[in-house]
Structure formats: structure tokens, C-alpha cells
Amino acid sequence: KPKSWTGQLRIVQVVRETPTVQTFRLADPAADRLPFDFLPGQFLQVEVEPEAGKPARRSYTIASSPTQRAYVELTVKREEQGVVSRHLHDRVSAGDLVKVTGPFGAFTFTGTDADSIVLIAGGVGITPMMSVLRYLTDTAWAGDIFFLYGARSTEEFVFRDEIERMEQRFSNLHVIAAMERSPGTVWMGPTGPITREMLTAAVPDITRRRIHLCGPPGMMAAMRKELAELGVPEAQLYTEAFGPASLPQDSAELEVKPAPARQPASPSVAATTITFSVSGVSAALPVDQTVLEAAEGAGVEIPYACRAGECGVCVIKLLAGDVTMDVESGLAASDKADGYILACQAKSTGQPLVVEA
């Protein structure tokens, strides 16, 4: 798995894809290749400062292919509630430096895990699929690629020209897209959301294929239901629960908030202690506080993105003690077995903790 990196990249190009979506091409200002490697489907965390001293972070899936060593591209939708996406769209231009950390994420496909792939995307959930699609065609992968895409309208069909060119050029790529026709555009394809009939018509023997799914929550839920009813085994379905299109609206952008002032633990919430072994800092840890919250209160930096247990960015090693985690979908079973925890979810069971941070 590629190692994560933190540093500044320069925005070398900004491309308007649709009325609400832009692609930002980033390169290393000091070298002719990227300072990190990534897998198709991984994401980067971007940090900006919309207001001085108030950093805000957000994770965006990489849309470009890992075969492009000189740059990485993030395709970002401008969300009205989104502090980071608004900043990128409205205030960032070619030549600017942006702080990034990554890559992160296990929603990847390189062609070695299956002999065919079904990619189902909705809205800006197309970005991890584009990285996979570009990578597989760049590397002349021989398997069948079934690409199903749902957008609100033709105006919002991101990468339309490129996908149409790819489909003409690569006989193993089969594209089905469904959306409403915007005024002044041509659309001969199906309208409305992706249906079960579309799935079965587009993908022969769908129950035996590996499927990747990313899109808005409603679309993901509908697709899961349709695929289950078609008999697709759960083990063959991979979803990006944490991604540009799939977070609920209210948590779609995450500001880095200053840590709250530490309150003395009330008698009902017995405090234990947490020790951060790398930083050499110890702090009180009330039972209702997560390891990440305690770290923020103690001035110890632990990278994070979703704060919801989904993305795996805040994974750290637990050296002593026991924790409970409400959500741990972002933690690989092998990492858990090796003693790793998600800082944003981990809470003490009552005894002191020691973590590697």
C-alpha cells in the first residue's frame, strides 16, 4: 500500500468540467514527478485556510490515473455548504500552493483482483471510477469493463467527451449512462435513475462479477437493494462509503474546529488518562471522549478526515489499554488484529490508554 505524504503541491491547471464541477491538476513545485504513489480509487485530504488561522480540511478522490507520474487531478463539485469546495472554486487559481496529505483509502482496483469489473457511479461519485477507468485503459487491461453512470442532467455529465472517446477506442469498455436531457444538448440515452433492467441488460452474468459502487446516499441505497435482489453476493460488492458524493450533506465538509476547552471531568464521567507515546504527552480522558478529541485537547496532531469511522485516515496503534468503537468500517481487519484503532471512534473502557501518536 502506498505510504502517505504531507506537503504542498502547486495547482498547475484548473479545468471547468460542468457548471458546478472543476478539475484541479496538482504537481510537485520542486520536481517533475509526484512525491508519492497512489492506487486508482484512493483519495487525498486537502487543507485550505478560508480565514486566517482557521484551517478547513476535506478529502477528494483522485480522478487521474496512477500511470500519470507528473501530476494528480482532483475533480471537485462546488457545494454551497462546503467551506473547502467553495474556497477551491472561488479563490484558488493556477500557480497557488495547496497543502495535501495522502493518499488514503482502500476503495481501489488495479485489475489483479478480478477478470472483469462493473463500475456504478452517481454524480461526482464518478471520480474514483475515472481513475480506475483511465488506469485500466492506460495499462491495456484485457478484462471487460462495465461502466454505469447516473447524473441529474446532460449538463452535469462529467468527463462525457473523454468517456465517449474511450468507448470508441476500447472494445472491452461498455458504457451505459442515464440522465435527463438539458436544454440545448443532445441525449439519446435512457433518462431517470439507473434501474434493475438497465443493470441486467448492460451486464451479462452480473452475479459473478466484482462491482464497485459510489454515489449519493439515496442512489447507493437503491443500487444495493437492486443488486441484492438480483442475487449479487455481498462479498462481490465494494462501496465507497466515504467519498466526494456519498457523505450526507451536513457532514460533506469538515472544518478543523479548535479543540474545546477541557472541562474537569464530572464525577459521573470518570476520567482515566491517555498517553501519546511519540509526543510524550499525557492527558485526562473522560469515558465519553474519543482519542482524537483528547489529542486535539492536548495539542497532539492525528490526521483525520471524516470523523465518522469510515475513511481510515485517523488509524493509529494502541499500545496499552482497551477501547470500544461505534463504527470501524474504515479499519481493515488485518490492521485491527495488529492493534490499530480509529482515533475518531475509540473511547476508553475505563483503564488508561497508551497510543502511538
Order of alpha helices (4+ residues) and beta strands (2+ residues): beta-beta-beta-beta-beta-alpha-beta-beta-alpha-beta-alpha-beta-alpha-beta-alpha-beta-beta-beta-beta-alpha-beta-beta-alpha-beta-beta-beta
